[in-house]
């Protein structure tokens, strides 16, 4: 699926979840899905937990996060010494 189509799955509506990016047709935020993954949940576990969520919705979350972070500079939390 093309990036443009995937990104159409993510919406911003100030009346839904305080305007956070959500998966269209749900109250699931991109932040929540990525948080579940960061805590060790597998994509299949998440898909099983949330009826109606699709693999393409998960892919849209990854793409949205990638696009949101592009061009952003971060200071490392720790620096390594040589």
C-alpha positions in Angstrom: 0.0 0.0 0.0 1.3 3.4 -0.9 2.4 5.8 1.9 -0.3 8.3 1.0 -3.1 5.7 1.5 -1.5 4.4 4.7 -1.4 7.9 6.2 -5.1 8.4 5.4 -5.7 5.9 8.1 -4.3 8.3 10.8 -6.6 11.2 11.6 -6.4 14.3 13.9 -9.7 15.4 15.4 -9.7 17.8 18.3 -12.9 16.1 19.6 -11.3 12.6 19.7 -8.6 11.8 22.2 -7.8 15.5 22.8 -6.6 15.8 19.2 -3.9 13.2 19.3 -3.3 11.2 16.1 -5.7 8.2 16.1 -6.4 5.3 13.8 -9.4 6.3 11.7 -12.6 4.8 13.0 -11.2 4.1 16.4 -10.2 5.8 19.6 -6.7 4.1 19.5 -3.9 6.6 19.4 -0.7 6.1 17.5 1.1 6.7 20.8 -0.8 3.9 22.5 -0.1 1.4 19.7 3.6 2.3 19.7 3.7 2.2 23.5 2.3 -1.4 23.5 5.0 -2.4 21.0 7.7 -0.7 23.1 6.5 -2.7 26.1 7.0 -5.9 24.2 3.6 -6.7 22.8 3.7 -8.2 19.3 1.8 -6.9 16.4 -0.3 -10.1 16.4 -1.1 -9.7 20.1 -2.3 -6.1 19.5 -4.4 -7.1 16.4 -6.0 -9.9 18.5 -6.7 -7.5 21.4 -8.4 -4.8 19.3 -11.2 -6.0 17.0 -11.2 -4.3 13.7 -7.6 -3.2 13.8 -5.7 -4.3 10.7 -2.1 -4.9 9.8 -2.4 -1.8 7.6 -3.4 0.2 10.6 -0.3 -0.9 12.4 1.8 -0.1 9.4 0.2 3.3 9.2 1.3 3.9 12.9 4.9 3.1 12.0 4.8 5.3 9.0 3.2 8.2 10.8 5.9 8.0 13.6 8.7 7.8 11.0 7.3 10.9 9.1 6.8 12.7 12.4 10.4 12.2 13.5 12.0 12.9 10.1 14.1 16.0 10.3 14.0 16.1 14.1 17.3 16.2 16.0 17.6 14.6 19.4 20.2 15.0 22.1 21.3 11.5 23.3 20.2 10.6 26.8 23.7 9.4 27.4 27.0 9.8 25.6 29.5 7.1 25.1 33.1 7.7 25.9 35.7 6.3 23.5 
